[in-house]
Structures are given as C-alpha cells and as structure tokens.
Amino acid sequence: MLDFLKRRLKSDKGAMDKILVTLLLVIVGVAAVVGLNTWITTESGEVQTAASGKIDSVTTDASGN
C-alpha cells in the first residue's frame, strides 16, 4: 500500500506541491481558529467588564435620585 502511494506521488507531476499547499492551508486554518477563539475570549471579558460597570453606574444613579 505504501509502495503504491509512493509510486503514485512520483508519477503525478506537482503532487508534492499539492500536498504542501494542503498542509499549509490546514496549518493556517488551525491558527486562525485558535487566534479567533483567543480574541473572542478576550473581547467577551472586556465587554462583560464594561457592561457591569455601566449597569452599576445606572443603578447607582437611579437609586441616588
């Protein structure tokens, strides 16, 4: 089976390029998902902090009037 794949790769012109491009795209995709997940986690924490501050501000103003 492995010999068949080796012969197939040698016979197909540019097969190695296709494999390398596919691996590169997979790596870029994984990095994008990890980066997006990190960014969303950070942003959601900042939004929660800002929202809590605004809610506290509004509730103290409403109870003070």
Backbone as CSV, one residue per row, in Angstrom:
resi,resn,N_x,N_y,N_z,CA_x,CA_y,CA_z,C_x,C_y,C_z
1,MET,0.822,-1.188,0.000,0.000,0.000,0.000,0.870,1.258,0.000
2,LEU,1.898,1.252,0.858,2.798,2.397,0.929,3.574,2.560,-0.374
3,ASP,3.982,1.428,-0.963,4.690,1.495,-2.247,3.794,2.071,-3.335
4,PHE,2.523,1.713,-3.313,1.574,2.248,-4.288,1.478,3.765,-4.161
5,LEU,1.386,4.249,-2.916,1.303,5.689,-2.706,2.581,6.399,-3.154
6,LYS,3.733,5.784,-2.883,4.997,6.383,-3.315,5.062,6.475,-4.833
7,ARG,4.684,5.380,-5.504,4.698,5.398,-6.975,3.711,6.420,-7.512
8,ARG,2.571,6.511,-6.867,1.542,7.457,-7.308,2.026,8.896,-7.165
9,LEU,2.675,9.177,-6.042,3.197,10.525,-5.824,4.312,10.868,-6.805
10,LYS,5.157,9.889,-7.109,6.249,10.140,-8.057,5.727,10.338,-9.468
11,SER,4.646,9.632,-9.802,4.150,9.717,-11.168,3.321,10.981,-11.414
12,ASP,2.675,11.469,-10.388,1.868,12.686,-10.545,2.766,13.906,-10.476
13,LYS,2.752,14.669,-11.540,3.577,15.876,-11.571,2.918,16.933,-10.681
14,GLY,3.691,17.479,-9.761,3.180,18.502,-8.879,2.395,17.976,-7.697
15,ALA,2.399,16.669,-7.454,1.631,16.105,-6.342,2.170,16.591,-5.008
16,MET,3.488,16.698,-4.922,4.089,17.139,-3.669,3.706,18.584,-3.387
17,ASP,3.620,19.397,-4.422,3.191,20.790,-4.237,1.772,20.846,-3.684
18,LYS,0.910,19.997,-4.208,-0.471,19.975,-3.732,-0.539,19.558,-2.269
19,ILE,0.274,18.595,-1.892,0.295,18.136,-0.504,0.798,19.246,0.408
20,LEU,1.861,19.926,-0.009,2.408,21.007,0.804,1.430,22.170,0.941
21,VAL,0.751,22.507,-0.143,-0.237,23.585,-0.091,-1.393,23.196,0.819
22,THR,-1.821,21.944,0.751,-2.903,21.471,1.613,-2.489,21.540,3.083
23,LEU,-1.276,21.088,3.381,-0.797,21.157,4.758,-0.679,22.602,5.234
24,LEU,-0.215,23.479,4.360,-0.119,24.884,4.716,-1.495,25.465,5.019
25,LEU,-2.480,25.125,4.189,-3.836,25.620,4.426,-4.416,25.078,5.724
26,VAL,-4.123,23.839,6.043,-4.596,23.260,7.301,-3.965,23.997,8.482
27,ILE,-2.668,24.251,8.396,-1.975,24.955,9.479,-2.529,26.371,9.637
28,VAL,-2.747,27.059,8.523,-3.300,28.410,8.572,-4.717,28.378,9.156
29,GLY,-5.507,27.392,8.785,-6.863,27.267,9.309,-6.878,27.024,10.805
30,VAL,-6.018,26.160,11.277,-5.947,25.871,12.716,-5.489,27.120,13.470
31,ALA,-4.486,27.811,12.938,-4.004,29.033,13.582,-5.099,30.097,13.617
32,ALA,-5.878,30.188,12.547,-6.965,31.168,12.511,-8.029,30.852,13.555
33,VAL,-8.363,29.590,13.700,-9.374,29.189,14.687,-8.876,29.464,16.103
34,VAL,-7.624,29.137,16.377,-7.065,29.378,17.709,-7.005,30.880,17.991
35,GLY,-6.561,31.658,17.005,-6.497,33.108,17.179,-7.864,33.723,17.387
36,LEU,-8.833,33.275,16.622,-10.196,33.789,16.759,-10.782,33.436,18.119
37,ASN,-10.536,32.226,18.569,-11.032,31.798,19.875,-10.418,32.647,20.986
38,THR,-9.126,32.905,20.899,-8.450,33.731,21.897,-9.003,35.153,21.875
39,TRP,-9.182,35.697,20.690,-9.690,37.061,20.559,-11.111,37.180,21.117
40,ILE,-11.955,36.194,20.813,-13.338,36.217,21.299,-13.363,36.122,22.823
41,THR,-12.518,35.279,23.398,-12.458,35.145,24.848,-12.046,36.466,25.496
42,THR,-11.040,37.104,24.931,-10.573,38.385,25.462,-11.645,39.460,25.330
43,GLU,-12.245,39.537,24.161,-13.263,40.565,23.926,-14.493,40.356,24.806
44,SER,-14.893,39.109,24.999,-16.081,38.869,25.818,-15.821,39.275,27.262
45,GLY,-14.615,39.066,27.753,-14.266,39.506,29.100,-14.320,41.019,29.224
46,GLU,-13.803,41.720,28.208,-13.826,43.183,28.232,-15.260,43.713,28.138
47,VAL,-16.080,43.084,27.331,-17.476,43.508,27.196,-18.226,43.278,28.502
48,GLN,-17.977,42.150,29.149,-18.631,41.887,30.432,-18.229,42.917,31.473
49,THR,-16.951,43.280,31.497,-16.482,44.275,32.454,-17.124,45.628,32.185
50,ALA,-17.161,46.024,30.921,-17.762,47.306,30.566,-19.261,47.319,30.879
51,ALA,-19.929,46.223,30.582,-21.367,46.152,30.847,-21.651,46.197,32.339
52,SER,-20.853,45.504,33.126,-21.048,45.527,34.582,-20.843,46.932,35.130
53,GLY,-19.822,47.623,34.635,-19.582,48.991,35.067,-20.727,49.912,34.706
54,LYS,-21.249,49.764,33.499,-22.368,50.607,33.067,-23.626,50.300,33.875
55,ILE,-23.889,49.033,34.128,-25.067,48.645,34.912,-24.954,49.201,36.328
56,ASP,-23.771,49.083,36.928,-23.570,49.628,38.271,-23.766,51.143,38.274
57,SER,-23.266,51.789,37.221,-23.401,53.243,37.112,-24.867,53.649,37.021
58,VAL,-25.619,52.936,36.218,-27.034,53.253,36.034,-27.822,52.976,37.304
59,THR,-27.533,51.869,37.970,-28.293,51.524,39.172,-27.974,52.483,40.310
60,THR,-26.735,52.930,40.435,-26.421,53.894,41.500,-27.030,55.259,41.209
61,ASP,-27.092,55.653,39.919,-27.734,56.910,39.566,-29.238,56.836,39.823
62,ALA,-29.835,55.704,39.523,-31.289,55.572,39.703,-31.646,55.542,41.184
63,SER,-30.851,54.907,42.004,-31.156,54.836,43.429,-30.793,56.139,44.140
64,GLY,-29.869,56.913,43.559,-29.471,58.182,44.158,-30.464,59.278,43.893
65,ASN,-31.279,59.174,42.864,-32.249,60.244,42.527,-33.459,60.091,43.322
